Amino acid sequence: MTILLTFCRTLQRLWKHRLYQSIPGSKNQTFFILSSFIKKEQRYFSLTLPFFQNTKAINLLISKITSSSNSGKDRSKKESSVPPHPLFSAGTAKKKSKMLEYKKDQPHCLTFSSPVLLPTKPLNSEEWEKVKESFGEKDIFENWMMTQMIKYNCSINIAKSLLSWISRKNDGIVEYKLLLGYLTLCVSQRQTREVVDIYEILKIRYKTLETEGYTLLIRGLIHSDKWRETLTLLENIKKVMSPSKNNFGDCIKGALLHHEVDLAWNLYLEMLNLRVIPSWETFQAFFDFAKGMKNIQFERRLLDILLYLRHNQMYPTEPFAQSIKAWFESIPEKKWRGESVTIHKSGHCPACGKMLESIHLNPEEYEFLKQKVLKDVLDGGDQYRKTTPKEIKKFENFIKSCPPFDIVIDGLNITKMFPKIRESQTLLDVVSQLTKRNLQVLVLGRKHMLNGSSRWQKNEITAVQNMAHCFFADNVSEDDAFLLYATLHSGNHCKFLTRDLMRDHKACLPDDKTRHLFFRWQQGHQLVFLHYYPGKKIIFQSVLTYDTVIQTTGDSWHIPYDENLVKRYSYEVPTKWLCLQQQN
């Protein structure tokens, strides 16, 4: 008989699951004992327990897991020069990532180390034996085949025929991890009835499961009439570890699917109390559920979620932002309208005309940040590993003897940006342009810059010293600390010029509030080059004037969000905003 085999045609994203290497329970609980029989062309499974019998479970397994629908063919689903972006704008560190797209209905030829291909229909025992014979490593064939079925999302019926064949040749025994692999397929394809059946069997056979098993069952059961069982499974996880955000999120989705609003909200609050940050899908589930609902209490809860995101400087994904927009526009009698915008450099919203909150710190915030940075970053911090207390004291006395600065320059950092241009020429060009604007400039450098070389010409360094205040630290010293100290000491007007993103110094700060203030201050004070024409002109990037957090005026909301195709690093902020305004 010719065995028709081809590759599975789908590369859908599967919910990831690690197949078990160890089995829960005692050694005697290593295997499920399955006996199977053939009736005409149907494949049946029945459960035989060596220690005790449960007729209901056995009958359930026979009647449910053996019923199969006609297998169908799987279809795959589709899953110039750019103007420079500001330093902290999303996508600056990396341009839009390329997304792989697959043409609909186009088969994908995948190279396997074995000549065995995945079947496109259920096979009988003889056919599976022939497939195994063509496989090189026969000891791992069954597990390898199940892994491939999971990876390429094969039909449930094909997986059933594999388990049926294994059961026949092993006197009804099927390994636990193979059954869990089958459960993984059921969950990924939302085969809810199959998930319920496997759950009933596992509940009877084992007192406890591994965490991954509970996670699978929770995700699969939320769509069934046994969704409340997920709360029991969640409690079982708590006995050994803190549940993950996905465990909580799935239970919340289950509660919302069955209109248990208070239960879903209590689970959400429990997450926050345990310092488990919800996933974007969990946040989105609340807004999707509330669409069109007239419920003042639940409306306040959703606004609390937005304020939570503001407080933690979190930026919604684009799908979540669309759900927020849809919910606002669906609120009965409120007449909200949403629009995706790019905020003007001035901080004005082009949709509603409102000015966003200023990024600049008020006097109280600035003084608070200044003292925190001096204490936690400078005084006794890591800079002493490369800078001596004697040199720090010398620098402090130098700063006190100078007037407040307008610009502090990291001399070495900016000159390394243009390797084809002499360092001393770059530094001289920068200082010359800034001092022509009557700005008080401080240049921070290293002593080796004074020795004279082809890259550091003495006459150009002397010219820099005549135009600006200069401090040259020891060659091994850490000058970032000096830059922060000089800038903060000079006042809230002072800016600094460097490409260094100060992430190490930000990480030294003790709490979220201080780190947020530091980032606001950094965004509003750090200068970088936009264009540099040696010996002629330097153009700096404009600094942000508005804060990049969720903000509201009561009758409007402005929500920065991550675009789908933009790769944003942790120190960057989104450039797209959702403007929501209430119509009169």
Number of C-alpha atoms within 10 A of each C-alpha: 5 5 11 10 13 14 17 25 22 22 16 15 11 15 14 11 17 12 18 15 7 10 15 15 14 8 8 8 16 16 18 20 20 24 19 22 14 10 8 6 7 12 22 22 25 21 22 18 16 10 8 9 12 13 11 11 21 19 14 17 22 19 14 17 20 20 15 14 8 9 13 10 12 15 15 18 15 13 13 3 4 6 7 11 15 22 24 23 18 24 22 18 15 11 13 15 12 9 8 7 9 15 11 13 13 12 15 14 10 10 9 8 8 10 11 18 19 19 20 20 20 19 20 16 16 11 15 18 13 11 19 18 13 13 16 13 11 11 10 11 16 17 15 14 18 25 19 14 21 24 19 20 22 24 23 23 21 21 24 22 21 21 24 26 22 21 22 17 12 13 12 22 21 22 19 21 20 23 20 22 21 23 25 25 28 24 21 19 16 15 17 18 17 22 25 23 19 22 22 15 18 20 13 13 18 12 9 15 17 15 18 15 22 20 22 22 24 29 23 28 26 24 20 17 12 12 22 16 16 25 19 13 20 21 13 17 21 13 9 10 10 14 20 18 17 18 21 25 25 23 28 26 24 26 23 21 17 15 12 13 16 12 15 22 17 12 17 21 13 13 19 12 10 10 10 17 14 16 13 14 15 21 21 19 18 23 23 17 16 22 18 15 13 13 11 9 8 17 16 11 13 18 11 12 14 20 17 13 16 18 14 13 17 19 21 22 17 18 16 21 22 20 21 26 22 19 22 23 20 18 17 14 8 13 13 20 16 20 15 19 17 17 22 14 12 12 19 17 18 15 16 14 10 14 14 23 17 16 22 21 18 11 11 9 14 18 15 14 22 21 14 18 25 17 13 16 22 21 15 12 15 16 20 17 12 13 19 14 14 10 14 19 11 12 18 15 11 14 20 12 9 12 11 19 22 19 25 26 23 22 26 18 17 19 19 14 14 12 10 7 13 16 24 26 19 24 21 21 19 24 23 17 15 17 14 9 8 9 14 18 24 27 21 21 21 17 13 13 19 15 10 14 11 9 13 18 17 16 12 18 20 13 14 21 16 10 17 17 18 19 18 17 20 16 14 11 21 18 24 19 22 22 20 19 19 25 23 23 18 19 16 19 14 19 23 23 21 21 16 13 15 16 11 12 20 19 12 15 19 13 10 13 14 18 19 17 19 23 20 20 21 21 24 22 22 23 22 18 18 15 12 15 10 15 12 8 11 16 13 13 15 17 19 24 20 21 19 25 23 25 17 18 11 8 12 17 18 25 26 28 25 22 20 11 13 17 19 21 15 9 14 17 24 23 20 18 24 23 24 23 22 16 10 7
